[in-house]
Amino acid sequence: DVIILTDWDERGEEVARRLSLYLEADGARPDNTIRGTLGGLLKKEIVEVENLYGYVENLKEVCSTKPQHY
């Protein structure tokens, strides 16, 4: 299996689609599940894959400074 993780803009969609086609033709099993899930969660927050790390780090910081009510 190959996980495809491209940007969530128009160009990223096209690259993911083409990669899937090429990989399938070569016998691989492309997996867009993670990309789709992240895209659904983050589309309004970030568009580029390279910004994912900073976004997660920011979430960690925000979560560690806010009181947790259980």
C-alpha positions as CSV (number, residue, x, y, z in Angstrom):
1,D,0.0,0.0,0.0
2,V,1.1,3.6,-0.7
3,I,-0.3,6.5,1.2
4,I,-0.9,9.6,-1.0
5,L,-0.7,12.9,0.8
6,T,-0.8,15.9,-1.4
7,D,-2.1,19.5,-0.9
8,W,-5.8,20.0,-0.5
9,D,-6.1,22.6,-3.3
10,E,-7.1,22.0,-7.0
11,R,-3.6,21.1,-8.1
12,G,-3.1,18.7,-5.1
13,E,-6.4,17.0,-6.1
14,E,-5.1,16.5,-9.6
15,V,-1.7,15.2,-8.5
16,A,-3.4,12.7,-6.1
17,R,-5.7,11.5,-8.8
18,R,-2.9,10.9,-11.3
19,L,-0.6,9.3,-8.7
20,S,-3.4,6.9,-7.9
21,L,-3.9,6.0,-11.5
22,Y,-0.2,5.5,-12.1
23,L,0.3,3.5,-9.0
24,E,-2.6,1.2,-9.7
25,A,-1.3,0.6,-13.2
26,D,2.0,-0.5,-11.6
27,G,0.3,-2.9,-9.3
28,A,0.4,-0.8,-6.1
29,R,-2.5,-0.1,-3.9
30,P,-2.8,3.7,-3.4
31,D,-4.6,4.8,-0.2
32,N,-6.2,8.3,-0.2
33,T,-8.1,7.7,3.0
34,I,-5.8,9.6,5.3
35,R,-5.6,12.5,2.8
36,G,-9.4,12.6,2.6
37,T,-9.9,12.5,6.3
38,L,-7.3,15.2,7.0
39,G,-8.7,17.3,4.2
40,G,-12.1,17.2,5.7
41,L,-10.8,18.2,9.1
42,L,-8.4,20.9,8.0
43,K,-9.6,22.4,4.7
44,K,-10.6,25.7,6.4
45,E,-7.4,25.8,8.4
46,I,-4.6,24.8,6.0
47,V,-4.2,23.9,2.4
48,E,-0.5,22.8,2.1
49,V,0.8,19.5,3.5
50,E,4.0,21.2,4.7
51,N,1.9,23.3,7.1
52,L,0.5,20.3,8.8
53,Y,3.4,20.0,11.3
54,G,3.0,23.6,12.5
55,Y,-0.7,23.2,12.8
56,V,-0.4,20.2,15.0
57,E,2.3,21.9,17.1
58,N,0.0,24.9,17.6
59,L,-2.8,22.6,18.6
60,K,-0.6,20.9,21.2
61,E,0.4,24.3,22.6
62,V,-3.2,25.5,22.8
63,C,-4.4,22.3,24.4
64,S,-1.6,22.3,27.0
65,T,-2.3,25.9,28.1
66,K,-6.1,25.6,28.4
67,P,-7.6,23.9,31.5
68,Q,-9.1,20.6,30.8
69,H,-12.6,20.0,32.2
70,Y,-13.6,16.3,32.3
